[in-house]
């Protein structure tokens, strides 16, 4: 759960500070929060246990990432590294969050513009 939320935050930061999303797939509106489907598929084997590898260290593709992508990932890590998954989940479920808005509107995917606007406010850019 924590990995999902950290990627969601990194994507939101990237959207707020740059022209486009960090990730190339939509953030889905699942019942229990925002989910990146490929991340779920790749890490579901860990269930609710601790992931035995740090997905933010030694990324094979890190050298291929833009500086803005690296910064968004690093910023998300700084924000969330010491926060547990439940707390991050609670934050993504706040009343005015993009996930809550998309869920209330019965959207399968959280629109990037909703995430961008929310994270611009969160970062004090709007």
VENPETA-V932822 format. One record per residue. N is the residue number from 0. RES is the residue in three letters. SS is DSSP state (helix for helix, strand for strand, loop for the rest). PHI is phi in degrees with one decimal (* if undefined). PSI is psi in radians with two decimals (999 if undefined). Layout:
n->N res->RES ss->SS phi->PHI psi->PSI
n->N res->RES ss->SS phi->PHI psi->PSI
This chain:
n->0 res->UNK ss->loop phi->* psi->-0.74
n->1 res->UNK ss->helix phi->-62.3 psi->-0.72
n->2 res->UNK ss->helix phi->-60.5 psi->-0.78
n->3 res->UNK ss->helix phi->-57.2 psi->-0.81
n->4 res->UNK ss->helix phi->-67.8 psi->-0.67
n->5 res->UNK ss->helix phi->-66.2 psi->-0.68
n->6 res->UNK ss->helix phi->-68.4 psi->-0.69
n->7 res->UNK ss->helix phi->-58.3 psi->-0.78
n->8 res->UNK ss->helix phi->-65.6 psi->-0.78
n->9 res->UNK ss->helix phi->-59.8 psi->-0.73
n->10 res->UNK ss->helix phi->-64.6 psi->-0.73
n->11 res->UNK ss->helix phi->-63.0 psi->-0.74
n->12 res->UNK ss->helix phi->-62.1 psi->-0.78
n->13 res->UNK ss->helix phi->-63.1 psi->-0.74
n->14 res->UNK ss->helix phi->-61.5 psi->-0.71
n->15 res->UNK ss->helix phi->-69.5 psi->-0.56
n->16 res->UNK ss->helix phi->-104.9 psi->-0.14
n->17 res->UNK ss->loop phi->-136.5 psi->-3.10
n->18 res->UNK ss->loop phi->-80.9 psi->-0.33
n->19 res->UNK ss->loop phi->-147.9 psi->-3.12
n->20 res->UNK ss->loop phi->-73.7 psi->2.79
n->21 res->UNK ss->loop phi->-77.5 psi->-0.65
n->22 res->UNK ss->loop phi->-108.1 psi->2.70
n->23 res->UNK ss->loop phi->-97.9 psi->0.35
n->24 res->UNK ss->loop phi->-136.6 psi->2.75
n->25 res->UNK ss->loop phi->-72.3 psi->2.72
n->26 res->UNK ss->strand phi->-91.9 psi->2.05
n->27 res->UNK ss->strand phi->-85.2 psi->2.66
n->28 res->UNK ss->strand phi->-98.1 psi->1.46
n->29 res->UNK ss->strand phi->-85.3 psi->2.87
n->30 res->UNK ss->loop phi->-57.1 psi->-0.59
n->31 res->UNK ss->loop phi->-106.5 psi->0.27
n->32 res->UNK ss->strand phi->136.6 psi->-3.13
n->33 res->UNK ss->strand phi->-71.6 psi->2.37
n->34 res->UNK ss->strand phi->-136.0 psi->2.37
n->35 res->UNK ss->loop phi->-98.6 psi->1.99
n->36 res->UNK ss->helix phi->-56.3 psi->-0.80
n->37 res->UNK ss->helix phi->-64.5 psi->-0.61
n->38 res->UNK ss->helix phi->-65.7 psi->-0.76
n->39 res->UNK ss->helix phi->-58.4 psi->-0.85
n->40 res->UNK ss->helix phi->-62.1 psi->-0.72
n->41 res->UNK ss->helix phi->-75.1 psi->-0.39
n->42 res->UNK ss->helix phi->-121.5 psi->0.05
n->43 res->UNK ss->helix phi->-62.3 psi->-0.41
n->44 res->UNK ss->helix phi->-61.4 psi->-0.40
n->45 res->UNK ss->helix phi->-80.4 psi->-0.27
n->46 res->UNK ss->loop phi->55.5 psi->-2.29
n->47 res->UNK ss->loop phi->-96.4 psi->0.15
n->48 res->UNK ss->loop phi->-84.3 psi->2.92
n->49 res->UNK ss->loop phi->-67.2 psi->2.36
n->50 res->UNK ss->loop phi->-70.3 psi->2.27
n->51 res->UNK ss->loop phi->-80.9 psi->-0.06
n->52 res->UNK ss->loop phi->-126.6 psi->2.61
n->53 res->UNK ss->loop phi->-89.2 psi->1.87
n->54 res->UNK ss->loop phi->-67.0 psi->-0.18
n->55 res->UNK ss->loop phi->-96.0 psi->-0.12
n->56 res->UNK ss->loop phi->-105.8 psi->2.57
n->57 res->UNK ss->loop phi->52.5 psi->0.68
n->58 res->UNK ss->loop phi->-62.6 psi->2.27
n->59 res->UNK ss->loop phi->-56.7 psi->-0.67
n->60 res->UNK ss->loop phi->-96.1 psi->0.06
n->61 res->UNK ss->helix phi->-55.6 psi->-0.65
n->62 res->UNK ss->helix phi->-66.8 psi->-0.33
n->63 res->UNK ss->helix phi->-92.6 psi->-0.11
n->64 res->UNK ss->loop phi->-78.0 psi->2.59
n->65 res->UNK ss->loop phi->-69.9 psi->2.85
n->66 res->UNK ss->helix phi->-63.0 psi->-0.62
n->67 res->UNK ss->helix phi->-68.0 psi->-0.61
n->68 res->UNK ss->helix phi->-67.2 psi->-0.80
n->69 res->UNK ss->helix phi->-59.8 psi->-0.73
n->70 res->UNK ss->helix phi->-65.0 psi->-0.75
n->71 res->UNK ss->helix phi->-62.2 psi->-0.73
n->72 res->UNK ss->helix phi->-64.9 psi->-0.81
n->73 res->UNK ss->helix phi->-63.0 psi->-0.72
n->74 res->UNK ss->helix phi->-63.9 psi->-0.72
n->75 res->UNK ss->helix phi->-63.2 psi->-0.67
n->76 res->UNK ss->helix phi->-64.6 psi->-0.75
n->77 res->UNK ss->helix phi->-60.9 psi->-0.76
n->78 res->UNK ss->helix phi->-65.3 psi->-0.73
n->79 res->UNK ss->helix phi->-112.3 psi->-0.04
n->80 res->UNK ss->loop phi->-61.4 psi->-0.57
n->81 res->UNK ss->loop phi->-102.0 psi->0.21
n->82 res->UNK ss->loop phi->-109.6 psi->2.34
n->83 res->UNK ss->loop phi->-78.1 psi->2.91
n->84 res->UNK ss->helix phi->-59.0 psi->-0.64
n->85 res->UNK ss->helix phi->-64.1 psi->-0.79
n->86 res->UNK ss->helix phi->-63.6 psi->-0.74
n->87 res->UNK ss->helix phi->-63.4 psi->-0.71
n->88 res->UNK ss->helix phi->-62.3 psi->-0.78
n->89 res->UNK ss->helix phi->-58.4 psi->-0.69
n->90 res->UNK ss->helix phi->-64.5 psi->-0.72
n->91 res->UNK ss->helix phi->-70.6 psi->-0.28
n->92 res->UNK ss->loop phi->-98.3 psi->0.10
n->93 res->UNK ss->loop phi->-55.3 psi->2.70
n->94 res->UNK ss->loop phi->-54.9 psi->-0.63
n->95 res->UNK ss->loop phi->-100.7 psi->0.22
n->96 res->UNK ss->loop phi->-73.1 psi->2.73
n->97 res->UNK ss->helix phi->-59.2 psi->-0.65
n->98 res->UNK ss->helix phi->-63.8 psi->-0.80
n->99 res->UNK ss->helix phi->-62.3 psi->-0.75
n->100 res->UNK ss->helix phi->-62.0 psi->-0.82
n->101 res->UNK ss->helix phi->-64.3 psi->-0.71
n->102 res->UNK ss->helix phi->-63.8 psi->-0.77
n->103 res->UNK ss->helix phi->-61.9 psi->-0.58
n->104 res->UNK ss->loop phi->-88.2 psi->0.04
n->105 res->UNK ss->loop phi->58.9 psi->0.68
n->106 res->UNK ss->loop phi->-89.5 psi->2.44
n->107 res->UNK ss->loop phi->-76.8 psi->-0.42
n->108 res->UNK ss->strand phi->-129.8 psi->2.48
n->109 res->UNK ss->strand phi->-82.1 psi->2.10
n->110 res->UNK ss->loop phi->-63.3 psi->2.41
n->111 res->UNK ss->helix phi->-58.2 psi->-0.64
n->112 res->UNK ss->helix phi->-66.1 psi->-0.55
n->113 res->UNK ss->helix phi->-66.7 psi->-0.77
n->114 res->UNK ss->helix phi->-65.3 psi->-0.75
n->115 res->UNK ss->helix phi->-58.7 psi->-0.88
n->116 res->UNK ss->helix phi->-61.4 psi->-0.74
n->117 res->UNK ss->helix phi->-64.4 psi->-0.81
n->118 res->UNK ss->helix phi->-73.8 psi->-0.47
n->119 res->UNK ss->helix phi->-63.3 psi->-0.75
n->120 res->UNK ss->helix phi->-65.2 psi->-0.77
n->121 res->UNK ss->helix phi->-58.7 psi->-0.67
n->122 res->UNK ss->loop phi->-88.9 psi->0.02
n->123 res->UNK ss->loop phi->72.6 psi->0.50
n->124 res->UNK ss->loop phi->-99.3 psi->-0.01
n->125 res->UNK ss->loop phi->-142.0 psi->999
